[in-house]
């Protein structure tokens, strides 16, 4: 079953002093997200990611189209008890402590009082804020607020979680923890829909991704499919500080870093390189086919979109 | 549904308390105790009259200022700071949010009025050294002041649902001032002719009639308040606040939270 089905949602804002000039923020969007997957919604800043999330959360109203979340109409209030949402750069009631805030959100989400206490404690542990739970949020750093935001999104044990730029403001450790948390959510059978413009996060985490640019969907697919364009080249990595002359002679593109050498060669020369490394008594570390990175795919999609827009104009 | 409204109301109350709104009580207490001491020394026979007039007027003005300055930010501040996103993405309906905010602010003002009322009675006891039966009339004046607050809260929320805090403050305060002279406006409408009569009558009945709630002077003179006026003012305040709140809900239900 699909966790999310977006059926032509579109949004046009009326801008200008008299609000008569239409500005399209989202072209009709058709998208399905399967239950239990981590789905990445990628796009540069201003692409329409946040607009899509706001439409799904009922924070803005669509100009046309509809959506189904967990098999029900997205406007059905009962759906909201089963979804969690982390907005971009979240801001919370700063006069509350982290514990009070989570308690309040638990109340609003309808978590029964007995379970609420346990859930709040567990989530505070999960997001690493147990020690500062009694501190008012006005004293929190940006990264700590992001953790609170993640905590409130998963507090009521939702089946589907929406994260808008969840890594924003986090240090490398924090990003790692969020990645682990997302994977844990997936293991628990939950669906995670997250928007990001950080492609390495999407590549590391997502089962599938969609790319949006200027309010239009540019591509959807499994990360492996999108990045599986083998370019007929392989990457060979071995221990060493020098490139043997026989490998240089093959025209390999080599990079030496510390005690490792990384060479990109034509896949037909793979055996010759291995033989050369044996002869030179070098220790082979890895041979992997070179794939298009998600970043390369992303950039290509955006460039193609820009080109076609230029031609139309 | 009722519990969600109660949670939102209680959080609104907590916000007011933590933002030190109730600190105004200190200013009020200083004002009143200073006035009571001063009046006790300079006025003869009219100390009580002055204390009741001054005390109740201060209760009313302090409350109106709080109602307007908190009320105008109740919705717009939540939109601006985006705290609303994590509330409305839960099973909370927009109208529940508005109603919860209203009750939270009204609750803050009731608590505030309660403490200020204690101050008024304390000052009264200081100047007259005893309570008489007619002093109970002060409770009626306080009740009317609270009814006035309900209307102002609902109007502040209405303006806050579509306008910036600054404009909301201007609108709400203007309506409070005009509403305080609503009787005069009605009298003027009665004397006017033609289009101006229609316009003045329309305006006179559209603005909240706060002058009907002002019984401070008559109570200070120990004149009783008719039961009919109590009923009439209660129904009027409830009707007006409900209408203003419905307007706020109607606007907010269709508003995009950009």
Interface residues (C-beta under 8 A of the other chain):
Chain A: X13 X54 X57 X58 X59 X60 X61 X77 X78 X80 X81 X83 X85 X87 X89 X90 X91 X92 X93 X95 X96 X104 X105 X107 X108 X109 X110 X149 X152 X156 X162
Chain B: X3 X4 X7 X8 X11 X14 X15 X18 X19 X81 X82 X83 X84 X85 X86 X87 X88 X89 X90 X91 X92 X93 X254 X256 X257 X258
